[in-house]
Amino acid sequence: MNSQKLMRLIICGLVIVAMMKFFLSLRTSQGASEKTHQVLQGGKFWASQHIPPLNLDKNQEDPVKIEHADPEVKPEVQPEKKDTIQSNKEELKPEIPNNTPTDPLKIVHLDLKGAAPKVKYLKEIFPLLSSLGANGILLEYEDMFPYEGELAILKSSFAYSPEDIEEIKSLAKQHKLELIPLVQVFGHLEFVLKHEKYFRLREVEAFPNSLNPLAPGSIDLVQDMLTQVMNKHPEAEWFHIGADEVRGLGESEDSKRWLEANNGDMAKLFLNHVTAVGRFMTKLKRGIKLILWDDMFRMLSSDSIKASGLQDLASPMIWTYTPDMDVKVIGSYIAKFEEAGFHSVWFASAFKGASGIDQMWTPIDHHLKNHLQWQQVITSMPQYKSVRYQGIALTGWQRYEHHTVLCELLPVAIPSLAVCLQTLKYGSFDAKAQSEVQRIIGCEIELSKNECKVVSFPGSDVYEMVKKIKNNLESSVKKIMESYHVRGSFSSYNRKRNFANPRNLGFFRDELKKLMNEWDSFLLTFRESMEAIFYPDTLEEWLEENVNEHIERLSEMVVDIERIIALNGQPKVDPLKTR
């Protein structure tokens, strides 16, 4: 009996101990769950250690903390929550993009901040790009994106509609072109900061170039822009956030105060903003791979970049567009970015828009040489063991910036683009590459003249007509104005005083009117061809910049010659008698 009682007591004791452990484990798990919930719901988006605190008065709040503390993200594409966390004191870390090796991409850049093509032209161009060897499009929206709500003020009168974007995406997918949106988040925000509504967000009060990253509302603006574009591109694998040429950084009062409190660390001022944007994007879409222009990073140390954590969020796109670029200098950039811990790099060449701020005609030879230099860099990439070559973007700038004039129109640059893509495909512009250009776009390249003969690609009518305007319009007007009888009997003095011999004017009257009629007829056809590709604002601007001055001069001559001939050689107007 004693042994049975003892056994019962032992069993009862074990049961009591087990029950106590069970209840304690429930309580502990509930506490851990509550802490996990708090981290998920209230984790800091921009961690306080990223920006050291300023020395402020007791009643003054840090503008950085005001701006970046717990931003509410309300996109249609909601950030996904992490399943596990390392510590309840740490903010959730975004998922590092998947850097599984893929074949290098050849991306054609479409700069939409001027002369944006209509979708129906893209429908013709996308299959051409694919046949030339491109496998991606870098779409720099600027004011052509259909922003909504508070941002509606940003969009152009001719901005693409949501339906247009869906069609562009469908076309890209159909022709196996990776579509990469580009939205500027720091520099080159002229299209935003030109609006009075956003003057307060400028880094330099008088200039609309760059965003003040510390101004209340700046990060909200950037996040709203990115969210709207990302919502239209939820399938995007890559996203370019610009960040080049941040002119005037450090000049705002906010930045000066921050720099004074942080030992003048300009690198950190720049990197804080870009890294925060990068982290926002990786929360907006898990696994998104980001690209940034590299020029600002050239001025930073590898250690500064590494300390920011940006190397795990994005890849730099090294850009140089000159025909005589220094391959060794590019190599030094790659080495720096490898040391900084970047996993991959992109390159950026140019097929148009980088040879003159108001260039009308694309110099093919200029851009061919640029690509031959880039080919050397691409060939050298195996020597870099821990950084991978991701691809190259062939940029096609339409303006140097938002407020400058148009560069070459896209149809004018198609031969250059074809030459550049085939050069990248074959490693040089050899006979085989030249034969492929001829086969695909029906273009006999004449590098010495920077021209093509017998063109047959979409938009080739505009190509030929721009060539005629470039070669003949100004010269034809100049020729008749420098003729013997115009110089002798139809000078500005003669025309102003209505004083000329009708006999002398008769020697060139018919020739002048014929020239006027020919250009009138030609420009009517030119308008029709341009309107098939571009919106009205592009046609108006291009004519104003390249045509109207010469046509107006001809028109004024025709009006003046008819008026003066009708006067039958009367005495000249005496200005003293007309007072």
Secondary structure as UniProt FT lines:
FT   HELIX           2..42
FT   HELIX           48..50
FT   TURN            58..59
FT   HELIX           63..68
FT   TURN            88..89
FT   STRAND          105..111
FT   HELIX           119..131
FT   TURN            132..133
FT   STRAND          136..140
FT   HELIX           142..144
FT   HELIX           149..154
FT   TURN            157..158
FT   HELIX           162..174
FT   TURN            175..176
FT   STRAND          178..182
FT   HELIX           190..193
FT   HELIX           196..201
FT   TURN            205..206
FT   TURN            213..214
FT   TURN            216..217
FT   HELIX           218..232
FT   TURN            234..235
FT   STRAND          238..240
FT   TURN            247..250
FT   HELIX           253..261
FT   TURN            262..264
FT   HELIX           266..284
FT   TURN            286..287
FT   STRAND          289..293
FT   TURN            295..296
FT   HELIX           297..299
FT   HELIX           302..308
FT   HELIX           310..312
FT   STRAND          314..319
FT   TURN            323..324
FT   HELIX           327..339
FT   TURN            340..341
FT   STRAND          344..352
FT   TURN            357..358
FT   HELIX           364..380
FT   HELIX           381..383
FT   STRAND          388..396
FT   TURN            402..403
FT   HELIX           410..426
FT   HELIX           431..441
FT   STRAND          444..446
FT   TURN            447..450
FT   STRAND          451..453
FT   TURN            458..459
FT   HELIX           460..468
FT   HELIX           469..473
FT   HELIX           474..481
FT   HELIX           484..489
FT   HELIX           492..497
FT   HELIX           502..531
FT   TURN            532..533
FT   HELIX           536..546
FT   HELIX           548..565
FT   TURN            566..569
FT   TURN            575..578
//
